[in-house]
Amino acid sequence: MPVLESTDDKIAPKSIVRHRPIGDGSAPSGKRIVTTAATPVIQRASRPQPEEDVAEWQRGDGGDSARPSHAGASRTTTARTLPQRLRARTRLRKKSAAQTRWQPHPLLYLGVGMLTMLLLWVVLSAAVGWAITTLDTLHYGYPRTFQTDARVGHNEQAGQPSHFIAINLKGRIEVIEIPGGDASHARIYLGPQLYGPNNDLVPVTLSFVDVNGDHKPDMLINFQGSQVVFINDGQGFRPLQPSERNQVQQFLQHLGR
């Protein structure tokens, strides 16, 4: 049986002496045998280490660099880290799939916004137009009709003012005058013809202003921001003459009409 020689400088500590192999024959005479530490066949029991998530830069590493160098550590380390690697690969696949999804171009949002604004503008315009038409129908009816009384000096001896009715009859403006309230002397004045879509829905109003300075109220037909002047000649109304046009326009500009 081999015998350890007790030398202070060559003897191995007892803590690392794990196994003493026994040979078949005896050792040669005059020689000493010194055993060295060997790797135990069975690993010592140790407290299990807590599992840690694989770092982000290690998740894609599936090569030999992550494998342990010796067989004993390979069995224990691989069994513990394999599920972590699988989870890491699954996360990477999900992340790469999310990154490779179709992402819209920024100009697409701009186009959608412009299209939405266009549709909103069309809807609002239609709503405003419908509201204005409805209010005009409630106020002027259909056909568009406007009525007023004014003292213009026509057959008003009894003190009764004349009655005027302005009608937009299918785009044609007509004014009916009943002098002094006497329908037997009624007169009809033809105004301009309106053109364009929905010309029969344009409301027409009347106003009476002395535009030539003869102290007789003249008749102004108002529609779509425009005015047509009829001059009061004492017996009725006549269209404005070309020679009077400049004078009337200056007077209207002075009045701010």
Phi and psi restraints in degrees (value plus and minus 20) as a CYANA .aco file:
   2 PRO   PHI     -86.5   -46.5
   2 PRO   PSI     126.1   166.1
   3 VAL   PHI    -142.4  -102.4
   3 VAL   PSI     114.0   154.0
   4 LEU   PHI    -103.7   -63.7
   4 LEU   PSI     110.3   150.3
   5 GLU   PHI    -107.2   -67.2
   5 GLU   PSI     109.8   149.8
   6 SER   PHI    -103.0   -63.0
   6 SER   PSI      66.8   106.8
   7 THR   PHI    -134.3   -94.3
   7 THR   PSI     114.0   154.0
   8 ASP   PHI     -90.0   -50.0
   8 ASP   PSI     -50.9   -10.9
   9 ASP   PHI    -113.5   -73.5
   9 ASP   PSI     -30.3     9.7
  10 LYS   PHI    -139.4   -99.4
  10 LYS   PSI     -35.8     4.2
  11 ILE   PHI     -91.7   -51.7
  11 ILE   PSI     122.6   162.6
  12 ALA   PHI    -105.2   -65.2
  12 ALA   PSI     125.1   165.1
  13 PRO   PHI     -81.2   -41.2
  13 PRO   PSI     130.5   170.5
  14 LYS   PHI     -87.5   -47.5
  14 LYS   PSI     -44.0    -4.0
  15 SER   PHI     -88.1   -48.1
  15 SER   PSI     -42.9    -2.9
  16 ILE   PHI    -124.9   -84.9
  16 ILE   PSI     -21.7    18.3
  17 VAL   PHI    -104.8   -64.8
  17 VAL   PSI      89.4   129.4
  18 ARG   PHI    -127.5   -87.5
  18 ARG   PSI     -52.8   -12.8
  19 HIS   PHI    -168.9  -128.9
  19 HIS   PSI     117.7   157.7
  20 ARG   PHI    -135.9   -95.9
  20 ARG   PSI      82.9   122.9
  21 PRO   PHI     -87.1   -47.1
  21 PRO   PSI     122.5   162.5
  22 ILE   PHI    -128.8   -88.8
  22 ILE   PSI      99.9   139.9
  23 GLY   PHI    -107.9   -67.9
  23 GLY   PSI     155.0   195.0
  24 ASP   PHI     -96.1   -56.1
  24 ASP   PSI     -65.5   -25.5
  25 GLY   PHI    -127.8   -87.8
  25 GLY   PSI    -199.1  -159.1
  26 SER   PHI    -106.9   -66.9
  26 SER   PSI     137.1   177.1
  27 ALA   PHI     -93.2   -53.2
  27 ALA   PSI     130.9   170.9
  28 PRO   PHI     -83.3   -43.3
  28 PRO   PSI     127.3   167.3
  29 SER   PHI     -89.8   -49.8
  29 SER   PSI     126.5   166.5
  30 GLY   PHI      60.2   100.2
  30 GLY   PSI     -16.9    23.1
  31 LYS   PHI    -141.7  -101.7
  31 LYS   PSI     124.5   164.5
  32 ARG   PHI    -126.7   -86.7
  32 ARG   PSI     131.5   171.5
  33 ILE   PHI    -136.6   -96.6
  33 ILE   PSI     106.2   146.2
  34 VAL   PHI    -138.1   -98.1
  34 VAL   PSI     101.9   141.9
  35 THR   PHI    -106.9   -66.9
  35 THR   PSI     130.0   170.0
  36 THR   PHI    -137.5   -97.5
  36 THR   PSI     146.6   186.6
  37 ALA   PHI     -90.2   -50.2
  37 ALA   PSI     120.2   160.2
  38 ALA   PHI    -145.5  -105.5
  38 ALA   PSI     140.5   180.5
  39 THR   PHI     -93.8   -53.8
  39 THR   PSI     104.3   144.3
  40 PRO   PHI     -85.4   -45.4
  40 PRO   PSI     130.0   170.0
  41 VAL   PHI     -92.3   -52.3
  41 VAL   PSI     -58.9   -18.9
  42 ILE   PHI    -128.4   -88.4
  42 ILE   PSI     107.5   147.5
  43 GLN   PHI     -91.6   -51.6
  43 GLN   PSI     128.0   168.0
  44 ARG   PHI     -91.3   -51.3
  44 ARG   PSI     126.6   166.6
  45 ALA   PHI     -88.9   -48.9
  45 ALA   PSI     115.0   155.0
  46 SER   PHI    -159.7  -119.7
  46 SER   PSI     140.2   180.2
  47 ARG   PHI     -88.8   -48.8
  47 ARG   PSI     111.4   151.4
  48 PRO   PHI     -85.4   -45.4
  48 PRO   PSI     116.8   156.8
  49 GLN   PHI    -101.5   -61.5
  49 GLN   PSI     123.6   163.6
  50 PRO   PHI     -85.4   -45.4
  50 PRO   PSI     121.0   161.0
  51 GLU   PHI     -95.1   -55.1
  51 GLU   PSI     115.2   155.2
  52 GLU   PHI    -137.1   -97.1
  52 GLU   PSI     125.2   165.2
  53 ASP   PHI     -87.2   -47.2
  53 ASP   PSI     123.9   163.9
  54 VAL   PHI     -89.8   -49.8
  54 VAL   PSI     117.3   157.3
  55 ALA   PHI     -81.7   -41.7
  55 ALA   PSI     136.8   176.8
  56 GLU   PHI     -80.0   -40.0
  56 GLU   PSI     -58.0   -18.0
  57 TRP   PHI     -97.8   -57.8
  57 TRP   PSI     -30.6     9.4
  58 GLN   PHI    -117.8   -77.8
  58 GLN   PSI     -27.5    12.5
  59 ARG   PHI     -90.1   -50.1
  59 ARG   PSI     -49.4    -9.4
  60 GLY   PHI    -111.2   -71.2
  60 GLY   PSI     -17.6    22.4
  61 ASP   PHI    -109.5   -69.5
  61 ASP   PSI      83.6   123.6
  62 GLY   PHI    -134.5   -94.5
  62 GLY   PSI      -3.3    36.7
  63 GLY   PHI    -107.5   -67.5
  63 GLY   PSI    -180.5  -140.5
  64 ASP   PHI    -101.0   -61.0
  64 ASP   PSI     -31.9     8.1
  65 SER   PHI     -87.5   -47.5
  65 SER   PSI     -46.9    -6.9
  66 ALA   PHI    -106.0   -66.0
  66 ALA   PSI     -24.5    15.5
  67 ARG   PHI    -105.8   -65.8
  67 ARG   PSI     123.0   163.0
  68 PRO   PHI     -89.0   -49.0
  68 PRO   PSI     139.4   179.4
  69 SER   PHI    -104.5   -64.5
  69 SER   PSI     -44.8    -4.8
  70 HIS   PHI    -138.4   -98.4
  70 HIS   PSI     141.3   181.3
  71 ALA   PHI     -89.8   -49.8
  71 ALA   PSI     -59.7   -19.7
  72 GLY   PHI     -83.9   -43.9
  72 GLY   PSI     -66.2   -26.2
  73 ALA   PHI     -87.6   -47.6
  73 ALA   PSI     -48.6    -8.6
  74 SER   PHI     -83.0   -43.0
  74 SER   PSI     -60.2   -20.2
  75 ARG   PHI     -86.8   -46.8
  75 ARG   PSI     -62.7   -22.7
  76 THR   PHI     -97.5   -57.5
  76 THR   PSI     -62.5   -22.5
  77 THR   PHI     -89.3   -49.3
  77 THR   PSI     -62.4   -22.4
  78 THR   PHI     -84.7   -44.7
  78 THR   PSI     -59.7   -19.7
  79 ALA   PHI     -85.0   -45.0
  79 ALA   PSI     -50.2   -10.2
  80 ARG   PHI    -106.6   -66.6
  80 ARG   PSI     -55.6   -15.6
  81 THR   PHI    -115.0   -75.0
  81 THR   PSI     -30.5     9.5
  82 LEU   PHI     -81.7   -41.7
  82 LEU   PSI     -67.4   -27.4
  83 PRO   PHI     -80.7   -40.7
  83 PRO   PSI     -55.9   -15.9
  84 GLN   PHI     -83.4   -43.4
  84 GLN   PSI     -60.2   -20.2
  85 ARG   PHI     -86.4   -46.4
  85 ARG   PSI     -59.7   -19.7
  86 LEU   PHI     -83.8   -43.8
  86 LEU   PSI     -61.9   -21.9
  87 ARG   PHI     -84.0   -44.0
  87 ARG   PSI     -60.2   -20.2
  88 ALA   PHI     -83.8   -43.8
  88 ALA   PSI     -61.9   -21.9
  89 ARG   PHI     -85.4   -45.4
  89 ARG   PSI     -58.3   -18.3
  90 THR   PHI     -83.4   -43.4
  90 THR   PSI     -61.2   -21.2
  91 ARG   PHI     -83.7   -43.7
  91 ARG   PSI     -61.7   -21.7
  92 LEU   PHI     -82.8   -42.8
  92 LEU   PSI     -60.9   -20.9
  93 ARG   PHI     -83.4   -43.4
  93 ARG   PSI     -63.3   -23.3
  94 LYS   PHI     -84.5   -44.5
  94 LYS   PSI     -61.1   -21.1
  95 LYS   PHI     -85.7   -45.7
  95 LYS   PSI     -63.5   -23.5
  96 SER   PHI     -85.9   -45.9
  96 SER   PSI     -56.9   -16.9
  97 ALA   PHI     -85.3   -45.3
  97 ALA   PSI     -58.4   -18.4
  98 ALA   PHI     -87.9   -47.9
  98 ALA   PSI     -55.8   -15.8
  99 GLN   PHI     -92.9   -52.9
  99 GLN   PSI     -50.5   -10.5
 100 THR   PHI    -107.8   -67.8
 100 THR   PSI     -15.6    24.4
 101 ARG   PHI     -87.5   -47.5
 101 ARG   PSI     138.7   178.7
 102 TRP   PHI     -89.1   -49.1
 102 TRP   PSI     104.5   144.5
 103 GLN   PHI    -132.2   -92.2
 103 GLN   PSI     106.1   146.1
 104 PRO   PHI     -87.7   -47.7
 104 PRO   PSI     131.9   171.9
 105 HIS   PHI     -93.6   -53.6
 105 HIS   PSI     125.3   165.3
 106 PRO   PHI     -77.8   -37.8
 106 PRO   PSI     -50.9   -10.9
 107 LEU   PHI     -87.1   -47.1
 107 LEU   PSI     -40.4    -0.4
 108 LEU   PHI     -84.3   -44.3
 108 LEU   PSI     -61.4   -21.4
 109 TYR   PHI     -83.6   -43.6
 109 TYR   PSI     -58.6   -18.6
 110 LEU   PHI     -83.1   -43.1
 110 LEU   PSI     -63.7   -23.7
 111 GLY   PHI     -84.2   -44.2
 111 GLY   PSI     -61.6   -21.6
 112 VAL   PHI     -84.4   -44.4
 112 VAL   PSI     -60.0   -20.0
 113 GLY   PHI     -83.8   -43.8
 113 GLY   PSI     -62.6   -22.6
 114 MET   PHI     -85.7   -45.7
 114 MET   PSI     -60.3   -20.3
 115 LEU   PHI     -84.4   -44.4
 115 LEU   PSI     -59.3   -19.3
 116 THR   PHI     -84.3   -44.3
 116 THR   PSI     -62.3   -22.3
 117 MET   PHI     -84.3   -44.3
 117 MET   PSI     -58.1   -18.1
 118 LEU   PHI     -83.7   -43.7
 118 LEU   PSI     -65.8   -25.8
 119 LEU   PHI     -83.5   -43.5
 119 LEU   PSI     -60.0   -20.0
 120 LEU   PHI     -84.2   -44.2
 120 LEU   PSI     -59.4   -19.4
 121 TRP   PHI     -84.8   -44.8
 121 TRP   PSI     -62.2   -22.2
 122 VAL   PHI     -83.0   -43.0
 122 VAL   PSI     -63.6   -23.6
 123 VAL   PHI     -85.0   -45.0
 123 VAL   PSI     -63.7   -23.7
 124 LEU   PHI     -85.6   -45.6
 124 LEU   PSI     -59.9   -19.9
 125 SER   PHI     -82.9   -42.9
 125 SER   PSI     -63.3   -23.3
 126 ALA   PHI     -83.9   -43.9
 126 ALA   PSI     -59.3   -19.3
 127 ALA   PHI     -86.9   -46.9
 127 ALA   PSI     -62.2   -22.2
 128 VAL   PHI     -85.6   -45.6
 128 VAL   PSI     -63.2   -23.2
 129 GLY   PHI     -81.4   -41.4
 129 GLY   PSI     -61.7   -21.7
 130 TRP   PHI     -84.7   -44.7
 130 TRP   PSI     -59.2   -19.2
 131 ALA   PHI     -85.7   -45.7
 131 ALA   PSI     -63.3   -23.3
 132 ILE   PHI     -84.4   -44.4
 132 ILE   PSI     -62.9   -22.9
 133 THR   PHI     -83.1   -43.1
 133 THR   PSI     -60.4   -20.4
 134 THR   PHI     -84.9   -44.9
 134 THR   PSI     -62.3   -22.3
 135 LEU   PHI     -84.5   -44.5
 135 LEU   PSI     -61.2   -21.2
 136 ASP   PHI     -84.1   -44.1
 136 ASP   PSI     -56.9   -16.9
 137 THR   PHI     -86.3   -46.3
 137 THR   PSI     -60.1   -20.1
 138 LEU   PHI     -87.7   -47.7
 138 LEU   PSI     -53.0   -13.0
 139 HIS   PHI    -108.4   -68.4
 139 HIS   PSI     -62.4   -22.4
 140 TYR   PHI    -128.0   -88.0
 140 TYR   PSI     -33.9     6.1
 141 GLY   PHI      54.2    94.2
 141 GLY   PSI    -190.9  -150.9
 142 TYR   PHI    -159.9  -119.9
 142 TYR   PSI     106.0   146.0
 143 PRO   PHI     -83.3   -43.3
 143 PRO   PSI     139.0   179.0
 144 ARG   PHI     -81.5   -41.5
 144 ARG   PSI     104.2   144.2
 145 THR   PHI    -153.7  -113.7
 145 THR   PSI     117.0   157.0
 146 PHE   PHI    -151.8  -111.8
 146 PHE   PSI     115.6   155.6
 147 GLN   PHI    -150.2  -110.2
 147 GLN   PSI     123.3   163.3
 148 THR   PHI    -178.0  -138.0
 148 THR   PSI     141.4   181.4
 149 ASP   PHI    -133.4   -93.4
 149 ASP   PSI     120.5   160.5
 150 ALA   PHI    -172.6  -132.6
 150 ALA   PSI     128.0   168.0
 151 ARG   PHI    -115.6   -75.6
 151 ARG   PSI      88.3   128.3
 152 VAL   PHI    -137.8   -97.8
 152 VAL   PSI     -19.5    20.5
 153 GLY   PHI      64.2   104.2
 153 GLY   PSI       3.9    43.9
 154 HIS   PHI    -131.1   -91.1
 154 HIS   PSI      86.7   126.7
 155 ASN   PHI      33.4    73.4
 155 ASN   PSI      26.3    66.3
 156 GLU   PHI    -134.6   -94.6
 156 GLU   PSI      13.2    53.2
 157 GLN   PHI     -84.0   -44.0
 157 GLN   PSI     -51.7   -11.7
 158 ALA   PHI    -100.5   -60.5
 158 ALA   PSI     -18.4    21.6
 159 GLY   PHI      64.7   104.7
 159 GLY   PSI     -15.1    24.9
 160 GLN   PHI    -107.4   -67.4
 160 GLN   PSI     105.5   145.5
 161 PRO   PHI     -89.8   -49.8
 161 PRO   PSI     139.7   179.7
 162 SER   PHI     -98.0   -58.0
 162 SER   PSI     129.7   169.7
 163 HIS   PHI    -130.9   -90.9
 163 HIS   PSI     114.4   154.4
 164 PHE   PHI    -143.6  -103.6
 164 PHE   PSI     119.3   159.3
 165 ILE   PHI    -148.9  -108.9
 165 ILE   PSI      99.7   139.7
 166 ALA   PHI    -125.8   -85.8
 166 ALA   PSI     109.4   149.4
 167 ILE   PHI    -149.5  -109.5
 167 ILE   PSI     116.3   156.3
 168 ASN   PHI    -120.0   -80.0
 168 ASN   PSI      76.4   116.4
 169 LEU   PHI    -119.1   -79.1
 169 LEU   PSI      74.3   114.3
 170 LYS   PHI      36.8    76.8
 170 LYS   PSI      20.7    60.7
 171 GLY   PHI      72.3   112.3
 171 GLY   PSI     -26.8    13.2
 172 ARG   PHI    -123.9   -83.9
 172 ARG   PSI     104.8   144.8
 173 ILE   PHI    -110.1   -70.1
 173 ILE   PSI     108.3   148.3
 174 GLU   PHI    -151.4  -111.4
 174 GLU   PSI     121.9   161.9
 175 VAL   PHI    -142.6  -102.6
 175 VAL   PSI     106.8   146.8
 176 ILE   PHI    -128.4   -88.4
 176 ILE   PSI     105.8   145.8
 177 GLU   PHI    -131.3   -91.3
 177 GLU   PSI     111.6   151.6
 178 ILE   PHI    -133.9   -93.9
 178 ILE   PSI      75.4   115.4
 179 PRO   PHI     -84.9   -44.9
 179 PRO   PSI     107.6   147.6
 180 GLY   PHI      38.4    78.4
 180 GLY   PSI       0.2    40.2
 181 GLY   PHI      57.2    97.2
 181 GLY   PSI     -11.2    28.8
 182 ASP   PHI    -117.6   -77.6
 182 ASP   PSI      87.3   127.3
 183 ALA   PHI     -90.5   -50.5
 183 ALA   PSI     -36.7     3.3
 184 SER   PHI     -92.0   -52.0
 184 SER   PSI     -37.4     2.6
 185 HIS   PHI    -129.8   -89.8
 185 HIS   PSI       6.8    46.8
 186 ALA   PHI     -87.5   -47.5
 186 ALA   PSI     125.2   165.2
 187 ARG   PHI    -147.0  -107.0
 187 ARG   PSI     131.8   171.8
 188 ILE   PHI    -142.1  -102.1
 188 ILE   PSI     109.0   149.0
 189 TYR   PHI    -133.7   -93.7
 189 TYR   PSI     107.2   147.2
 190 LEU   PHI    -109.1   -69.1
 190 LEU   PSI     106.4   146.4
 191 GLY   PHI    -117.4   -77.4
 191 GLY   PSI    -184.9  -144.9
 192 PRO   PHI     -92.7   -52.7
 192 PRO   PSI     140.3   180.3
 193 GLN   PHI    -114.9   -74.9
 193 GLN   PSI     107.7   147.7
 194 LEU   PHI    -110.7   -70.7
 194 LEU   PSI     123.9   163.9
 195 TYR   PHI    -146.7  -106.7
 195 TYR   PSI     137.8   177.8
 196 GLY   PHI      95.2   135.2
 196 GLY   PSI     150.1   190.1
 197 PRO   PHI     -87.1   -47.1
 197 PRO   PSI     120.2   160.2
 198 ASN   PHI      37.6    77.6
 198 ASN   PSI      17.1    57.1
 199 ASN   PHI     -88.0   -48.0
 199 ASN   PSI     -39.5     0.5
 200 ASP   PHI    -100.7   -60.7
 200 ASP   PSI     -25.2    14.8
 201 LEU   PHI    -119.7   -79.7
 201 LEU   PSI     -16.2    23.8
 202 VAL   PHI     -99.1   -59.1
 202 VAL   PSI     102.1   142.1
 203 PRO   PHI     -94.7   -54.7
 203 PRO   PSI     128.6   168.6
 204 VAL   PHI    -144.8  -104.8
 204 VAL   PSI     114.2   154.2
 205 THR   PHI    -146.5  -106.5
 205 THR   PSI     143.9   183.9
 206 LEU   PHI    -144.5  -104.5
 206 LEU   PSI     125.9   165.9
 207 SER   PHI    -162.1  -122.1
 207 SER   PSI     134.9   174.9
 208 PHE   PHI    -146.9  -106.9
 208 PHE   PSI      95.7   135.7
 209 VAL   PHI    -161.5  -121.5
 209 VAL   PSI     122.6   162.6
 210 ASP   PHI    -100.5   -60.5
 210 ASP   PSI      86.2   126.2
 211 VAL   PHI    -120.9   -80.9
 211 VAL   PSI     -28.3    11.7
 212 ASN   PHI    -139.5   -99.5
 212 ASN   PSI     -17.7    22.3
 213 GLY   PHI      57.1    97.1
 213 GLY   PSI       2.8    42.8
 214 ASP   PHI    -118.8   -78.8
 214 ASP   PSI      -8.5    31.5
 215 HIS   PHI      43.4    83.4
 215 HIS   PSI       7.4    47.4
 216 LYS   PHI    -144.0  -104.0
 216 LYS   PSI     108.4   148.4
 217 PRO   PHI     -88.2   -48.2
 217 PRO   PSI     105.1   145.1
 218 ASP   PHI    -113.4   -73.4
 218 ASP   PSI     140.6   180.6
 219 MET   PHI    -121.0   -81.0
 219 MET   PSI     110.0   150.0
 220 LEU   PHI    -135.8   -95.8
 220 LEU   PSI     103.7   143.7
 221 ILE   PHI    -115.7   -75.7
 221 ILE   PSI     101.0   141.0
 222 ASN   PHI    -130.8   -90.8
 222 ASN   PSI     110.1   150.1
 223 PHE   PHI    -180.6  -140.6
 223 PHE   PSI     116.0   156.0
 224 GLN   PHI      29.6    69.6
 224 GLN   PSI      18.0    58.0
 225 GLY   PHI      57.6    97.6
 225 GLY   PSI     -13.4    26.6
 226 SER   PHI    -132.8   -92.8
 226 SER   PSI     144.9   184.9
 227 GLN   PHI    -157.2  -117.2
 227 GLN   PSI     119.9   159.9
 228 VAL   PHI    -141.5  -101.5
 228 VAL   PSI     106.6   146.6
 229 VAL   PHI    -121.4   -81.4
 229 VAL   PSI     113.8   153.8
 230 PHE   PHI    -139.0   -99.0
 230 PHE   PSI     107.1   147.1
 231 ILE   PHI    -105.8   -65.8
 231 ILE   PSI     116.8   156.8
 232 ASN   PHI    -105.2   -65.2
 232 ASN   PSI      97.9   137.9
 233 ASP   PHI    -121.5   -81.5
 233 ASP   PSI     -10.1    29.9
 234 GLY   PHI      77.3   117.3
 234 GLY   PSI     -47.3    -7.3
 235 GLN   PHI    -132.5   -92.5
 235 GLN   PSI     -42.5    -2.5
 236 GLY   PHI    -193.3  -153.3
 236 GLY   PSI    -178.4  -138.4
 237 PHE   PHI    -142.5  -102.5
 237 PHE   PSI     120.7   160.7
 238 ARG   PHI    -145.1  -105.1
 238 ARG   PSI     136.4   176.4
 239 PRO   PHI     -84.6   -44.6
 239 PRO   PSI     136.4   176.4
 240 LEU   PHI     -91.6   -51.6
 240 LEU   PSI     112.4   152.4
 241 GLN   PHI    -102.6   -62.6
 241 GLN   PSI     131.7   171.7
 242 PRO   PHI     -78.4   -38.4
 242 PRO   PSI     -53.9   -13.9
 243 SER   PHI     -88.8   -48.8
 243 SER   PSI     -41.2    -1.2
 244 GLU   PHI    -114.9   -74.9
 244 GLU   PSI     -24.1    15.9
 245 ARG   PHI     -85.7   -45.7
 245 ARG   PSI     -65.4   -25.4
 246 ASN   PHI     -83.8   -43.8
 246 ASN   PSI     -62.1   -22.1
 247 GLN   PHI     -83.2   -43.2
 247 GLN   PSI     -63.3   -23.3
 248 VAL   PHI     -86.8   -46.8
 248 VAL   PSI     -60.5   -20.5
 249 GLN   PHI     -84.4   -44.4
 249 GLN   PSI     -60.5   -20.5
 250 GLN   PHI     -83.9   -43.9
 250 GLN   PSI     -58.8   -18.8
 251 PHE   PHI     -88.0   -48.0
 251 PHE   PSI     -60.7   -20.7
 252 LEU   PHI     -86.4   -46.4
 252 LEU   PSI     -58.4   -18.4
 253 GLN   PHI     -85.1   -45.1
 253 GLN   PSI     -55.2   -15.2
 254 HIS   PHI     -85.7   -45.7
 254 HIS   PSI     -56.4   -16.4
 255 LEU   PHI     -99.2   -59.2
 255 LEU   PSI     -32.4     7.6
 256 GLY   PHI      59.9    99.9
 256 GLY   PSI       8.2    48.2
